[in-house]
Amino acid sequence: MTKTLDNIVTILDTVLTNINKEVQVSDLRKLRQSNNFTMVGFARQLGISQSYVQKIEYGIVKPSRRFMELLLMHFPEVDIKAMFFDSSTQYD
C-alpha cells in the first residue's frame, strides 16, 4: 500500500511540475459519464464542490494536486498523465 501511495505521489509531483495540457472538456466528462455520475454526484463522490468540477471540465482552472489525489483514490484506473498532459511531455 505504501509503495502504491509513493507511486501516486511521484506521478502527481510530475504532473504538477510539468502540467502543460489544458484539460480537455471531454476527458473528465467522459470519465464522469462513463461511471454514470452527474456533475453533482461526481463532486460528492470526490468530496469537492460541483462548481470546481465544472471549472476543471471546462478548462477554467487547472486541477489541483488534491483533486488529482482524490481522482486516483476513487478511480485508480485513470491515467493522470494522459488526462492532464499532452503527448510531447517526457516522463522518468
DRENSEVEX-484568 format. One record per atom (N, C-alpha, C): atom name; residue in three letters; x, y, z. Coordinates in nm, 4 decimals. Each point is the difference from the previous one (the first is absolute). Layout:
# DRENSEVEX-484568
{name: CA&resn: ALA&u: X&v: Y&w: Z}
...
This chain:
# DRENSEVEX-484568
{name: N&resn: MET&u: 0.0823&v: -0.1192&w: 0.0000}
{name: CA&resn: MET&u: -0.0823&v: 0.1192&w: 0.0000}
{name: C&resn: MET&u: 0.0868&v: 0.1256&w: 0.0000}
{name: N&resn: THR&u: 0.1061&v: 0.0004&w: 0.0804}
{name: CA&resn: THR&u: 0.0886&v: 0.1151&w: 0.0068}
{name: C&resn: THR&u: 0.0684&v: 0.0245&w: -0.1329}
{name: N&resn: LYS&u: 0.0412&v: -0.1091&w: -0.0670}
{name: CA&resn: LYS&u: 0.0649&v: 0.0157&w: -0.1306}
{name: C&resn: LYS&u: -0.0970&v: 0.0612&w: -0.1004}
{name: N&resn: THR&u: -0.1249&v: -0.0411&w: 0.0041}
{name: CA&resn: THR&u: -0.1013&v: 0.0563&w: -0.0889}
{name: C&resn: THR&u: -0.0166&v: 0.1493&w: 0.0273}
{name: N&resn: LEU&u: -0.0066&v: 0.0378&w: 0.1269}
{name: CA&resn: LEU&u: -0.0133&v: 0.1415&w: 0.0344}
{name: C&resn: LEU&u: 0.1231&v: 0.0787&w: -0.0429}
{name: N&resn: ASP&u: 0.1162&v: -0.0593&w: 0.0160}
{name: CA&resn: ASP&u: 0.1229&v: 0.0654&w: -0.0454}
{name: C&resn: ASP&u: -0.0027&v: 0.0212&w: -0.1506}
{name: N&resn: ASN&u: -0.0489&v: -0.0996&w: -0.0739}
{name: CA&resn: ASN&u: -0.0109&v: 0.0124&w: -0.1456}
{name: C&resn: ASN&u: -0.0968&v: 0.1114&w: -0.0379}
{name: N&resn: ILE&u: -0.1115&v: 0.0081&w: 0.0712}
{name: CA&resn: ILE&u: -0.0987&v: 0.1045&w: -0.0263}
{name: C&resn: ILE&u: 0.0619&v: 0.1371&w: 0.0245}
{name: N&resn: VAL&u: 0.0716&v: 0.0139&w: 0.1112}
{name: CA&resn: VAL&u: 0.0635&v: 0.1274&w: 0.0321}
{name: C&resn: VAL&u: 0.1010&v: 0.0385&w: -0.1081}
{name: N&resn: THR&u: 0.0789&v: -0.0955&w: -0.0460}
{name: CA&resn: THR&u: 0.0990&v: 0.0261&w: -0.1046}
{name: C&resn: THR&u: -0.0680&v: 0.0458&w: -0.1285}
{name: N&resn: ILE&u: -0.1057&v: -0.0683&w: -0.0385}
{name: CA&resn: ILE&u: -0.0739&v: 0.0371&w: -0.1210}
{name: C&resn: ILE&u: -0.0581&v: 0.1400&w: 0.0142}
{name: N&resn: LEU&u: -0.0595&v: 0.0275&w: 0.1157}
{name: CA&resn: LEU&u: -0.0614&v: 0.1310&w: 0.0206}
{name: C&resn: LEU&u: 0.1036&v: 0.1120&w: 0.0016}
{name: N&resn: ASP&u: 0.1153&v: -0.0267&w: 0.0581}
{name: CA&resn: ASP&u: 0.1071&v: 0.0997&w: -0.0027}
{name: C&resn: ASP&u: 0.0397&v: 0.0318&w: -0.1437}
{name: N&resn: THR&u: 0.0112&v: -0.1028&w: -0.0821}
{name: CA&resn: THR&u: 0.0343&v: 0.0187&w: -0.1403}
{name: C&resn: THR&u: -0.1086&v: 0.0799&w: -0.0710}
{name: N&resn: VAL&u: -0.1239&v: -0.0355&w: 0.0255}
{name: CA&resn: VAL&u: -0.1124&v: 0.0688&w: -0.0630}
{name: C&resn: VAL&u: 0.0004&v: 0.1477&w: 0.0358}
{name: N&resn: LEU&u: 0.0139&v: 0.0288&w: 0.1278}
{name: CA&resn: LEU&u: -0.0078&v: 0.1393&w: 0.0429}
{name: C&resn: LEU&u: 0.1204&v: 0.0816&w: -0.0437}
{name: N&resn: THR&u: 0.1134&v: -0.0636&w: -0.0116}
{name: CA&resn: THR&u: 0.1202&v: 0.0699&w: -0.0441}
{name: C&resn: THR&u: -0.0052&v: 0.0298&w: -0.1486}
{name: N&resn: ASN&u: -0.0544&v: -0.0913&w: -0.0780}
{name: CA&resn: ASN&u: 0.0073&v: 0.0103&w: -0.1453}
{name: C&resn: ASN&u: -0.1332&v: 0.0186&w: -0.0703}
{name: N&resn: ILE&u: -0.1045&v: 0.0319&w: 0.0739}
{name: CA&resn: ILE&u: -0.1313&v: 0.0067&w: -0.0633}
{name: C&resn: ILE&u: 0.0026&v: 0.1012&w: -0.1148}
{name: N&resn: ASN&u: -0.0360&v: -0.0468&w: -0.1169}
{name: CA&resn: ASN&u: 0.0054&v: 0.0883&w: -0.1167}
{name: C&resn: ASN&u: -0.1126&v: -0.0274&w: -0.0979}
{name: N&resn: LYS&u: -0.0955&v: -0.0772&w: 0.0415}
{name: CA&resn: LYS&u: -0.1137&v: -0.0296&w: -0.0869}
{name: C&resn: LYS&u: -0.1254&v: 0.0558&w: 0.0638}
{name: N&resn: GLU&u: -0.0728&v: 0.0748&w: -0.0752}
{name: CA&resn: GLU&u: -0.1299&v: 0.0428&w: 0.0496}
{name: C&resn: GLU&u: -0.0874&v: -0.1240&w: 0.0105}
{name: N&resn: VAL&u: -0.0704&v: -0.0109&w: 0.1100}
{name: CA&resn: VAL&u: -0.0879&v: -0.1156&w: 0.0166}
{name: C&resn: VAL&u: -0.1051&v: 0.0066&w: -0.1093}
{name: N&resn: GLN&u: -0.0113&v: -0.1063&w: -0.0723}
{name: CA&resn: GLN&u: -0.1022&v: -0.0063&w: -0.1024}
{name: C&resn: GLN&u: -0.1341&v: -0.0213&w: 0.0678}
{name: N&resn: VAL&u: -0.0968&v: 0.0777&w: -0.0405}
{name: CA&resn: VAL&u: -0.1329&v: -0.0111&w: 0.0593}
{name: C&resn: VAL&u: -0.0452&v: -0.1447&w: -0.0003}
{name: N&resn: SER&u: 0.0255&v: -0.0689&w: -0.1082}
{name: CA&resn: SER&u: -0.0509&v: -0.1356&w: -0.0137}
{name: C&resn: SER&u: 0.0734&v: -0.1017&w: 0.0884}
{name: N&resn: ASP&u: 0.1258&v: 0.0276&w: 0.0382}
{name: CA&resn: ASP&u: 0.0754&v: -0.0966&w: 0.0801}
{name: C&resn: ASP&u: -0.0674&v: -0.0276&w: 0.1339}
{name: N&resn: LEU&u: -0.0206&v: 0.1034&w: 0.0770}
{name: CA&resn: LEU&u: -0.0595&v: -0.0169&w: 0.1319}
{name: C&resn: LEU&u: -0.1480&v: -0.0339&w: -0.0112}
{name: N&resn: ARG&u: -0.0678&v: 0.0645&w: -0.0925}
{name: CA&resn: ARG&u: -0.1424&v: -0.0287&w: -0.0198}
{name: C&resn: ARG&u: -0.0209&v: -0.1458&w: -0.0415}
{name: N&resn: LYS&u: 0.0864&v: -0.0485&w: -0.0879}
{name: CA&resn: LYS&u: -0.0099&v: -0.1387&w: -0.0459}
{name: C&resn: LYS&u: 0.0155&v: -0.0970&w: 0.1180}
{name: N&resn: LEU&u: 0.0971&v: 0.0263&w: 0.0854}
{name: CA&resn: LEU&u: 0.0184&v: -0.0823&w: 0.1199}
{name: C&resn: LEU&u: -0.1245&v: 0.0049&w: 0.0877}
{name: N&resn: ARG&u: -0.0473&v: 0.1197&w: 0.0248}
{name: CA&resn: ARG&u: -0.1171&v: 0.0185&w: 0.0860}
{name: C&resn: ARG&u: -0.1223&v: -0.0720&w: -0.0566}
{name: N&resn: GLN&u: -0.0258&v: 0.0220&w: -0.1263}
{name: CA&resn: GLN&u: -0.1189&v: -0.0582&w: -0.0618}
{name: C&resn: GLN&u: 0.0123&v: -0.1516&w: -0.0165}
{name: N&resn: SER&u: 0.1200&v: -0.0497&w: -0.0268}
{name: CA&resn: SER&u: 0.0167&v: -0.1445&w: -0.0144}
{name: C&resn: SER&u: -0.0218&v: -0.0731&w: 0.1322}
{name: N&resn: ASN&u: 0.0092&v: 0.0735&w: 0.1097}
{name: CA&resn: ASN&u: -0.0275&v: -0.0572&w: 0.1315}
{name: C&resn: ASN&u: -0.1390&v: 0.0384&w: 0.0497}
{name: N&resn: ASN&u: -0.0822&v: 0.0514&w: -0.0927}
{name: CA&resn: ASN&u: -0.1399&v: 0.0340&w: 0.0260}
{name: C&resn: ASN&u: -0.0192&v: 0.1023&w: 0.1113}
{name: N&resn: PHE&u: 0.0872&v: 0.1002&w: 0.0023}
{name: CA&resn: PHE&u: -0.0119&v: 0.1070&w: 0.0980}
{name: C&resn: PHE&u: -0.0488&v: 0.1274&w: -0.0672}
{name: N&resn: THR&u: -0.0888&v: 0.0700&w: 0.0674}
{name: CA&resn: THR&u: -0.0278&v: 0.1379&w: -0.0373}
{name: C&resn: THR&u: 0.1169&v: 0.0807&w: 0.0535}
{name: N&resn: MET&u: 0.0085&v: 0.1250&w: -0.0379}
{name: CA&resn: MET&u: 0.1084&v: 0.0828&w: 0.0515}
{name: C&resn: MET&u: -0.0102&v: 0.0126&w: 0.1523}
{name: N&resn: VAL&u: -0.1212&v: 0.0143&w: 0.0504}
{name: CA&resn: VAL&u: -0.0209&v: 0.0112&w: 0.1447}
{name: C&resn: VAL&u: 0.0398&v: -0.1304&w: 0.0695}
{name: N&resn: GLY&u: -0.0417&v: -0.1129&w: -0.0553}
{name: CA&resn: GLY&u: 0.0333&v: -0.1297&w: 0.0588}
{name: C&resn: GLY&u: 0.1499&v: -0.0277&w: -0.0018}
{name: N&resn: PHE&u: 0.0656&v: 0.0384&w: -0.1079}
{name: CA&resn: PHE&u: 0.1444&v: -0.0180&w: -0.0124}
{name: C&resn: PHE&u: 0.0716&v: 0.0835&w: 0.1054}
{name: N&resn: ALA&u: -0.0424&v: 0.1244&w: 0.0145}
{name: CA&resn: ALA&u: 0.0596&v: 0.0889&w: 0.1003}
{name: C&resn: ALA&u: -0.0191&v: -0.0564&w: 0.1405}
{name: N&resn: ARG&u: -0.1185&v: -0.0491&w: 0.0281}
{name: CA&resn: ARG&u: -0.0254&v: -0.0603&w: 0.1316}
{name: C&resn: ARG&u: 0.0887&v: -0.1211&w: 0.0229}
{name: N&resn: GLN&u: 0.0156&v: -0.0834&w: -0.1024}
{name: CA&resn: GLN&u: 0.0849&v: -0.1189&w: 0.0106}
{name: C&resn: GLN&u: 0.1426&v: 0.0390&w: 0.0377}
{name: N&resn: LEU&u: 0.0491&v: 0.1087&w: -0.0590}
{name: CA&resn: LEU&u: 0.1358&v: 0.0449&w: 0.0266}
{name: C&resn: LEU&u: 0.0109&v: 0.0885&w: 0.1239}
{name: N&resn: GLY&u: -0.1141&v: 0.0497&w: 0.0481}
{name: CA&resn: GLY&u: 0.0017&v: 0.0867&w: 0.1171}
{name: C&resn: GLY&u: 0.0408&v: 0.1426&w: -0.0318}
{name: N&resn: ILE&u: -0.0356&v: 0.0453&w: -0.1193}
{name: CA&resn: ILE&u: 0.0325&v: 0.1367&w: -0.0416}
{name: C&resn: ILE&u: -0.1265&v: 0.0669&w: -0.0528}
{name: N&resn: SER&u: 0.0102&v: 0.1274&w: -0.0331}
{name: CA&resn: SER&u: -0.1178&v: 0.0718&w: -0.0472}
{name: C&resn: SER&u: -0.0285&v: -0.0284&w: -0.1471}
{name: N&resn: GLN&u: -0.1261&v: 0.0068&w: -0.0339}
{name: CA&resn: GLN&u: -0.0426&v: -0.0185&w: -0.1385}
{name: C&resn: GLN&u: 0.0580&v: 0.1102&w: -0.0874}
{name: N&resn: SER&u: 0.0086&v: 0.1199&w: 0.0533}
{name: CA&resn: SER&u: 0.0524&v: 0.1110&w: -0.0810}
{name: C&resn: SER&u: 0.1475&v: -0.0207&w: -0.0334}
{name: N&resn: TYR&u: 0.0757&v: -0.0633&w: 0.0903}
{name: CA&resn: TYR&u: 0.1409&v: -0.0273&w: -0.0279}
{name: C&resn: TYR&u: 0.0133&v: -0.1038&w: -0.1122}
{name: N&resn: VAL&u: -0.0823&v: -0.1043&w: 0.0055}
{name: CA&resn: VAL&u: -0.0001&v: -0.1006&w: -0.1066}
{name: C&resn: VAL&u: -0.0327&v: 0.0664&w: -0.1333}
{name: N&resn: GLN&u: -0.1004&v: 0.0848&w: 0.0014}
{name: CA&resn: GLN&u: -0.0406&v: 0.0686&w: -0.1222}
{name: C&resn: GLN&u: 0.1134&v: 0.0859&w: -0.0544}
{name: N&resn: LYS&u: 0.0690&v: 0.0726&w: 0.0864}
{name: CA&resn: LYS&u: 0.1104&v: 0.0859&w: -0.0439}
{name: C&resn: LYS&u: 0.1136&v: -0.0827&w: -0.0600}
{name: N&resn: ILE&u: 0.0265&v: -0.1169&w: 0.0567}
{name: CA&resn: ILE&u: 0.1039&v: -0.0867&w: -0.0564}
{name: C&resn: ILE&u: -0.0459&v: -0.0559&w: -0.1342}
{name: N&resn: GLU&u: -0.1237&v: -0.0478&w: -0.0059}
{name: CA&resn: GLU&u: -0.0517&v: -0.0571&w: -0.1248}
{name: C&resn: GLU&u: 0.0059&v: 0.0995&w: -0.1150}
{name: N&resn: TYR&u: -0.0263&v: 0.1254&w: 0.0294}
{name: CA&resn: TYR&u: -0.0028&v: 0.1012&w: -0.1048}
{name: C&resn: TYR&u: 0.1314&v: 0.0738&w: -0.0177}
{name: N&resn: GLY&u: 0.1039&v: -0.0437&w: 0.0706}
{name: CA&resn: GLY&u: 0.1321&v: 0.0580&w: -0.0169}
{name: C&resn: GLY&u: 0.0166&v: 0.1383&w: 0.0595}
{name: N&resn: ILE&u: -0.0876&v: 0.0382&w: 0.0899}
{name: CA&resn: ILE&u: 0.0090&v: 0.1312&w: 0.0640}
{name: C&resn: ILE&u: 0.1136&v: 0.0012&w: 0.1026}
{name: N&resn: VAL&u: 0.0147&v: -0.1116&w: 0.0716}
{name: CA&resn: VAL&u: 0.1106&v: -0.0163&w: 0.0947}
{name: C&resn: VAL&u: 0.0698&v: -0.1316&w: -0.0278}
{name: N&resn: LYS&u: 0.1256&v: -0.0053&w: 0.0380}
{name: CA&resn: LYS&u: 0.0738&v: -0.1257&w: -0.0096}
{name: C&resn: LYS&u: -0.0237&v: -0.0781&w: 0.1289}
{name: N&resn: PRO&u: -0.0003&v: -0.1302&w: -0.0082}
{name: CA&resn: PRO&u: -0.0256&v: -0.0805&w: 0.1197}
{name: C&resn: PRO&u: 0.1124&v: 0.0133&w: 0.1015}
{name: N&resn: SER&u: -0.0390&v: 0.0011&w: 0.1250}
{name: CA&resn: SER&u: 0.0978&v: 0.0074&w: 0.1084}
{name: C&resn: SER&u: 0.0573&v: -0.1385&w: 0.0285}
{name: N&resn: ARG&u: 0.1078&v: -0.0014&w: 0.0740}
{name: CA&resn: ARG&u: 0.0590&v: -0.1274&w: 0.0428}
{name: C&resn: ARG&u: -0.1034&v: -0.0815&w: 0.0779}
{name: N&resn: ARG&u: -0.0737&v: 0.0664&w: 0.0886}
{name: CA&resn: ARG&u: -0.1007&v: -0.0703&w: 0.0808}
{name: C&resn: ARG&u: -0.1077&v: -0.0619&w: -0.0900}
{name: N&resn: PHE&u: -0.0411&v: 0.0729&w: -0.1025}
{name: CA&resn: PHE&u: -0.0997&v: -0.0536&w: -0.0922}
{name: C&resn: PHE&u: 0.0517&v: -0.1281&w: -0.0648}
{name: N&resn: MET&u: 0.1253&v: 0.0038&w: -0.0465}
{name: CA&resn: MET&u: 0.0573&v: -0.1174&w: -0.0651}
{name: C&resn: MET&u: 0.0143&v: -0.1166&w: 0.0979}
{name: N&resn: GLU&u: 0.0338&v: 0.0294&w: 0.1249}
{name: CA&resn: GLU&u: 0.0077&v: -0.1052&w: 0.1019}
{name: C&resn: GLU&u: -0.1373&v: -0.0645&w: 0.0201}
{name: N&resn: LEU&u: -0.1019&v: 0.0840&w: 0.0126}
{name: CA&resn: LEU&u: -0.1359&v: -0.0518&w: 0.0180}
{name: C&resn: LEU&u: -0.0443&v: -0.0808&w: -0.1215}
{name: N&resn: LEU&u: 0.0319&v: 0.0494&w: -0.1171}
{name: CA&resn: LEU&u: -0.0355&v: -0.0702&w: -0.1230}
{name: C&resn: LEU&u: 0.0634&v: -0.1385&w: -0.0024}
{name: N&resn: LEU&u: 0.1285&v: -0.0086&w: 0.0336}
{name: CA&resn: LEU&u: 0.0693&v: -0.1294&w: 0.0011}
{name: C&resn: LEU&u: -0.0498&v: -0.0920&w: 0.1115}
{name: N&resn: MET&u: -0.0367&v: 0.0576&w: 0.1127}
{name: CA&resn: MET&u: -0.0520&v: -0.0825&w: 0.1093}
{name: C&resn: MET&u: -0.1326&v: -0.0657&w: -0.0383}
{name: N&resn: HIS&u: -0.0855&v: 0.0757&w: -0.0666}
{name: CA&resn: HIS&u: -0.1331&v: -0.0504&w: -0.0353}
{name: C&resn: HIS&u: -0.0043&v: -0.0703&w: -0.1351}
{name: N&resn: PHE&u: 0.0922&v: 0.0350&w: -0.0879}
{name: CA&resn: PHE&u: 0.0045&v: -0.0572&w: -0.1344}
{name: C&resn: PHE&u: 0.1442&v: -0.0368&w: -0.0340}
{name: N&resn: PRO&u: 0.0531&v: -0.1067&w: 0.0613}
{name: CA&resn: PRO&u: 0.1414&v: -0.0349&w: -0.0186}
{name: C&resn: PRO&u: 0.0368&v: -0.0349&w: -0.1438}
{name: N&resn: GLU&u: -0.0970&v: -0.0279&w: -0.0825}
{name: CA&resn: GLU&u: 0.0269&v: -0.0333&w: -0.1395}
{name: C&resn: GLU&u: 0.0304&v: 0.1225&w: -0.0859}
{name: N&resn: VAL&u: -0.0217&v: 0.1186&w: 0.0543}
{name: CA&resn: VAL&u: 0.0215&v: 0.1228&w: -0.0753}
{name: C&resn: VAL&u: 0.1484&v: 0.0187&w: -0.0313}
{name: N&resn: ASP&u: 0.0285&v: 0.0340&w: -0.1234}
{name: CA&resn: ASP&u: 0.1356&v: 0.0307&w: -0.0423}
{name: C&resn: ASP&u: 0.0176&v: 0.1515&w: 0.0107}
{name: N&resn: ILE&u: 0.0514&v: 0.0438&w: 0.1144}
{name: CA&resn: ILE&u: 0.0172&v: 0.1423&w: 0.0261}
{name: C&resn: ILE&u: 0.0883&v: 0.0654&w: -0.1059}
{name: N&resn: LYS&u: 0.1036&v: -0.0707&w: -0.0402}
{name: CA&resn: LYS&u: 0.0911&v: 0.0554&w: -0.1003}
{name: C&resn: LYS&u: -0.0745&v: 0.0296&w: -0.1303}
{name: N&resn: ALA&u: -0.0802&v: -0.0931&w: -0.0439}
{name: CA&resn: ALA&u: -0.0740&v: 0.0189&w: -0.1253}
{name: C&resn: ALA&u: -0.1068&v: 0.1083&w: 0.0135}
{name: N&resn: MET&u: -0.0606&v: 0.0088&w: 0.1181}
{name: CA&resn: MET&u: -0.1087&v: 0.0959&w: 0.0184}
{name: C&resn: MET&u: 0.0510&v: 0.1432&w: 0.0097}
{name: N&resn: PHE&u: 0.1153&v: 0.0192&w: 0.0608}
{name: CA&resn: PHE&u: 0.0447&v: 0.1356&w: 0.0288}
{name: C&resn: PHE&u: 0.1270&v: 0.0435&w: -0.0740}
{name: N&resn: PHE&u: 0.0559&v: -0.0848&w: -0.0861}
{name: CA&resn: PHE&u: 0.1197&v: 0.0344&w: -0.0751}
{name: C&resn: PHE&u: -0.0234&v: -0.0215&w: -0.1477}
{name: N&resn: ASP&u: 0.0753&v: 0.0703&w: -0.0802}
{name: CA&resn: ASP&u: -0.0020&v: -0.0332&w: -0.1408}
{name: C&resn: ASP&u: 0.1060&v: -0.1073&w: -0.0269}
{name: N&resn: SER&u: 0.0006&v: -0.0542&w: -0.1165}
{name: CA&resn: SER&u: 0.0852&v: -0.1143&w: -0.0304}
{name: C&resn: SER&u: 0.1484&v: 0.0351&w: -0.0112}
{name: N&resn: SER&u: 0.0345&v: 0.1280&w: -0.0048}
{name: CA&resn: SER&u: 0.1397&v: 0.0383&w: -0.0124}
{name: C&resn: SER&u: 0.0743&v: 0.0047&w: 0.1334}
{name: N&resn: THR&u: -0.0737&v: -0.0142&w: 0.1114}
{name: CA&resn: THR&u: 0.0614&v: 0.0056&w: 0.1317}
{name: C&resn: THR&u: 0.0823&v: -0.1270&w: 0.0252}
{name: N&resn: GLN&u: 0.1197&v: 0.0160&w: 0.0507}
{name: CA&resn: GLN&u: 0.0872&v: -0.1144&w: 0.0302}
{name: C&resn: GLN&u: -0.0123&v: -0.0360&w: 0.1476}
{name: N&resn: TYR&u: 0.0004&v: -0.1289&w: 0.0284}
{name: CA&resn: TYR&u: -0.0104&v: -0.0499&w: 0.1368}
{name: C&resn: TYR&u: 0.1203&v: -0.0849&w: 0.0319}
{name: N&resn: ASP&u: 0.0323&v: -0.0084&w: 0.1285}
{name: CA&resn: ASP&u: 0.1087&v: -0.0880&w: 0.0446}
{name: C&resn: ASP&u: -0.0519&v: -0.1402&w: 0.0201}
